[in-house]
Amino acid sequence: MTVAYLELTPYDPLIARDGRPFGDKKGNRMRGLPWLLPSVVAGSFRTALVKAGTGDFSGDTPKALLNHVHVAGVFPVDEDTMYLPAPSDCVWDEKTDTVFRVQPIPLRDGEGVDFPATGRALQPVRLSDEQAEDDFKARPAPAWWPLDQYAQWLTEATLERPAAWFDPSFLDAPPIEMRDHVALDPQRGAAAESLLFSTANLNLSHLPRFRAGNRNGSLPFAQRFARISLAARVEIEQNRFEPMSDFDTWHPLGGERRLVHWKQTSHGLHWRAPELVKRALENTEKVRLILATPAIFAGGWKPGWLDGGLAGTIHDVPLRLVGVCNGRWKAVSGWSMQPLPETGRPGPKPIRRMVPAGSVYFFECKPGAAAALADHWLKPVSDDPQECRDGFGLAIWGTW
C-alpha cells in the first residue's frame, strides 16, 4: 500500500454542485454546496493520476481506479495547522456568551419514547437541566476548527466554556461568490438571446477568520482572512499505477473545470491523532465519534455495523451506541464509471442519503478497548467499501 499526502492550491474559485437540475430547459441557476464532496475529490484525483501516467482509460483501468485507489479529504490547512468541521454537539448560547457541549442525558422513569422501534432505546442528547435554565436560540459556531482546539474539545471533561474560546484561529465557511455568465452567438459575436446563467463559486484560496472584525476593510486583509491550501490523503493498493514519488500537476476539480494545482507533500502529521486524544482513549469507557466528512450508512442515520441492539464492532473495537447528535440528511448522486446493474453500462448513480459532516455518535465500551481507535483517526466508517474508498465517513475519535 502506497500512502501519499497532497496539497491542493485552487487557481480559480471552485464550484461544488448539488444535485438540482441545470442546463438547457432545466434551469439557469447552478446551485452549490458549502464544501466539496469526497467523491468529487476522489474522482478528480483518479483522473489526474492516469493522465499524469499513461493517459490510457481503456480496459479495466476504471475498475482498478475505483477498487485500488483510496482518497480522503479535502480539509483546509493554514501554514502547519489542519482544520476540521465544527461538531454538532457544540451549542453556543449568545445570551450568556457561553459555549456548551451536549451529551446523552439518562431519562427518568416514565420519560422518553421507544426510539428506535427495535432494540435498545437511545438517550436524548441535550443540555442538562442546570445548563438550560432559560430558552435561547443557539448561534452558529465557526465552521472550521484548528486541530489543537479540536483535541481539547474531544478530551476535556468540561461541558461549558466562555465564547471567547472562539478566537481568530477558528475559520468561517468560505464566502459564496455568485457569477453571471452569458453564451455568445458565434455569428454576431454578441450575447445569445435568453442564454444567461449564474453559478455559485467557493473561493478556497482564503477563508475568513472568526472574530476578525469588519471584513470591509477595518483590518488588513491578512488579519481578516487566512491563506489556505487543501489537504488530501491517497492510498494506492496496486502496482499498475506508477509510485507517487513526484506528483505535481494541474487538473480541474469540481464543476466548470476550474483549475487546481495538485502537489505531493510530506506533511502527513496532519492525518494522525493528536497525543492528547491518544492518551484520553487509553483510559475511557465512553467514546465519541465525529464525522469529518459525510457518511453513507445502509440504515440512513444508523451505521450498518450496529445490530438491532445498537451494539457492534468497528476496527475490531466493540462499541454500544448510547446517543446521536446529527444534522438533517443530505443527498448525493454522481456518475458511475463502472456498468450499473440496472442498465449494464455507465450512467448516473442512484441518490443516496448522507449523514452530514460534524454529526456525533456517543458510544460505551470496555475499559482499554478504545485505545486502538487512535490508529484509525480520519479513517472511513461508512458501510460500503466503495464509499470508504471515496472518502465518505472519515472518523474523528474522542471521549465524552
N, C-alpha and C positions, 0 to 999 in steps of 0.2 A: 504494500500500500504506500503510494507516494503522497505525502501531505505537503501542501504549499499554501502560502498566505499571499493575498493580493491586495494591492492598494489601487482603488479606482478614483480617478480625478475627472469629474464631468467637465466637458468643454462648453456644453450648452445646457440651458435648463431642460430637465428631463420630464417626460410625460409618462405617468403611471396610470394607464387607462383602467376604468372599471368596466363592467360587463354590459352597460347600456348601449343600444344600437347607435351607430354613427356611420354616415356616408350618404350616398345618393338616395334620396327619398326615405332616409331613416333618421334624419335629424342633423342639424348643422352645428351642434354644440358637443364637443368632445369632453366628456366629464373625466375627472381624475380622482385618484386616491391620495391620501396624505403621505403615503410611503410606497416604495416599490415592493411588489410581492416576491417571495422567494423564488417562485417558478420562473418569473421574468428574468431574474439574475442568473438562475441555473441554465435556462435555455440560451441566453446570450453568451454565457461563457463557453458552453459546449460548442456552439457555432464558431466562436473565436478560436477555440482550441484546434479544431480541424483546419480552419483557414490558415492558422499560423504554421500548420504542418503540411500535410499532403494536399489539403483542399478537396479531398475526394469524399463525397457524402453517399456514394453508391454502396450497394451490397448490404452488409449487416452493420454498417457504421452507425446509423441512427439507433439501432438496438444496443450496440456496445456503449454508445454515449450515455444512454438512459440507465443502463444496468451497472456500469462500472465507473461512472464519474459522479461523485457526490459534491454538492455545492451548498455552502452555508453562508448566509448574510443577505443584505449588507447592513452595517452599522456605522454611525458617524465616528470619526476619530479626529480629535483636536490635539495636535502635537503627539504626546505619548499617552493620551487618555482615550479609551474607548467608551462610548455611551450606549446605554441600553434603555428600552422603552419603559415609561412610568408604570409601576404596578397598580393593579386595580384595588388593592387593599389600602390605598392611601386616600384619606378623606381630609380635606382642608376646610376648616371652619373659619371663614373670613371674619365672622363677627367677633370671635375671640382671638383671631390670628394664631390658631393652633392647628398643627397637623397631627391627625390621629392615624394609628394603624389598627384596622379592624381585624378580627379573628373570630373563629367559631365560638358561640356562646351557648352552653348547655341549656336546654329547655327545662322548665319546671313541670311538674306533673300536670297533665291536662292541657299543656300548651302545644302548639305546632300542628303540622299536617304530616300525613304519611307519604312524604316525597323522598325519593322516588317511589313509584307504586309497588315495586317489588324489592325485597331485601331490606337492608337496614336504612332507617331514615337519616338524612343529613341534618347537621346542626346549622342554624342560621348564622351567617357571617355578618356581624353588625357591630355598632358601638355598644359598649356596656351602658348600664343604667346611669353610672356615675359620669360617664363621658357625655352622654346625650341628655343633658339637663334641659336644654331648650332646643326647639326646632330651628334648623338653619338650612340654607341652600349651599351645598358644597361648591367651592371654587375649583376649577381645573388645576391640577398640578402641572409643573413643567413637563413637557413631552419626553425629554431625553435626560437621563441621569448619569453622571460620571460614575465610573466603576467603583471608586473608593467609597463614595456615599452610598452606592447601591449595596456594597458589602456591609456597611453599618445597618442599613435597613433590613437586611436578611438575617442579621445575627444578634442585634441588640434587643434586650428584653423590654425596653421602654415602649409604651404604647402611645405616647404623645411627645411632641417636641414643638418648640416655637417655630413659627413660619419663617423666621429669619434664617433658619437652616437652609432654605431655598435661596442660595446666593447666586451671583452671576456665573458660577461654574456650571450651573444647570443650563440646558438649552431648550428653547421653544421649538415648536414644529416649523418646518420650512414654509415661508410665505408662498401662497399660490399666486402665480403671475398669469393673468388672462391675456391671450394674444388673439387678435383678429387676423384672419387670412382671407385672401381672395384669389380665385383662379383667373388666369389671364387667357383671353381669347387670342389664339396664335395668329389669326388673320388680321386683327386690328391692333394687337399689342396693348390692349386696354383690358379693364376688368370685364370678365364674362358676366352676363346677366344672371342674377339670382344665385351665383356660386360664391357665397360668403359664408365662412365658418369660423369658429373660435375653438381654441384649445386651452386647457388648464395645465400650467407648467410648474414644476418644482425646481427652485434654484437651490441645488445641493452643493454649491461651492462654499456657501456660508450659511450658518444657522444663527438666528437671533439669540443673544444671551438673555437669560432671565433676569429681571430687575435691573436692566441696563439703562434705564431712563428712556427718554423720548427718542424714538427711532428716527425722528425727522431731522436730527442734527444737533441736539444739545450736547452730545458727547461725540468724540471722534469715532469714526466707523469701526476701527479695530477694537474699541471698547464695547460697542453695541452688537457686533457680530463676530462669531468665531469662524475662522477659516478652517474648513474641514476637508478630509478625504473620506472615502468609504472603504470599509474593511470587509473582506470575504475570505473564506477558507475553502479549499478544494482538496478532495482526496480521490486519487485515481488508482483503481484496482488492477487494471490490465496493462500489460507491457506493449500493446499495439500502439499506444499513444506515446509520443516522444516525452522523455522526462522533462519536467518543467524547470530546467536549470536557469533559463534566462527568458522568461515570458514577458514580453514588452511589446504592446500593440495598441492600435486604435481600433475601436469596434463600437457599433451602436448598442444602446441599452434603452429599453422601453419603446414607446410609440414614436412615430415620425422619424426614426433612425437618428436620434440625437447622439452625438459622438461622446465617447468616454475613453480616457486613457487607462488601460489595464497594465499593471506592472507587478511583477513578483517582488515581495519584500520579505525580510527576515523577522518582522515583528510578529512573532507568534505568541508572545506573553499575554496579549490581549485576550486570547482564547482559552486561558487557563483559569481555574478557580482561584480567587484570592486566598492567601493564607488564613485570613480571618474566617472565611467561610469553611475552609478545610477543618480548622480546629473546632468550630461550632458543630459541624456534622458528626464529629467523632464522639460527642457526648450528649446526643439528643435522642429523644423518643418522639419528637414532633418535627415533621419535615414539611417544608413549604416548597411547592413547585410553581414557578412563574414562567409563563411562556414569553420568550424573547422574540419569536416570530409566530404568526398564526399557525394553529394546529388543525389537522383534519382527523377526526375520530369517527369510527363506524357508528357510534351511538350519539352523534351530534356533540353535545357538551361532554359526554361520558367517554373516557378512553376505553378502547376495546380490550385492553389488558386488565380491566377490572371486571370481576364477576358480579352476579346478582347481589351478593352481599357487600359490594363495594370494596372488595379486597383483591389484590393482585400483585404481580411481580414485574418490576421494570429494572433492567440492568442487573438482574439476579438479586434485587433487594425487595423483600416482601413489604408491602405497604397496605394500609387500610384508610380509605377516604373518610374524612370527617366533615368537611365543608368545602364549598366552592364559591369564589367571587369572580364572576366573569361578565364580560360585556355581551351585547347582542351579536348574534352570528352575522358573518359577512359571507358574501357569495364569491366563488372563484370558478372560472372555467379554463379556457385555454385551447391550444391546438395540439393534437396528438401526432407525434412523428411516426408512431407505430400504427399498423392497421387496427381499427376498432372492431370489437367482436360483432357489433350490430351490422356494420357495413362491409367489413373486410378490407378497408382502405383507410389511410389517414384522414383526419377530419376534426371537427370541434369536439372537445371533451364535454361530458355532461356536467352540469353545475353541481358543485359540492359546497357544503356549509363549513365555514371555518370558525373555530373559536379564536377570537381576536387576541393579538399580542397584548401582554400585560395581565391576562387572566391568571388567577391564583387558585391553586388546589392545595388544601390542607390535609396532611396525612399523619397517621401514627405508625410507629414501627418499633421493633425490639431494640433495646439499648445496644449501641455499637454498630448496628446494621447499616445506618445511613452513611457511614464514613466512605463507603465505596462509591457513593454518588458524586463525590468531588471529582472523580476521574471522568465523569460524564457531563461535565459542565459544557453548556452550549452544544450538546448532542441531541438529536431528534427523539421525540417520544410519540410521534404520530403512529397510527396503526399500520398503514400500508407501506411496504418497503420503498415503493417508488416515491411516495410523498416524503419519506425520510431522506431519500437521495436528492430530492429537490429542495430540501432545507425547511420544510414545514414542521413546526413544533419544536424548535430549539429550546432546551430547558435550562432555566436558572434555578439552582437549588439553594435552600436556606433553612432556617429554623423558625419556629413561632412559639 
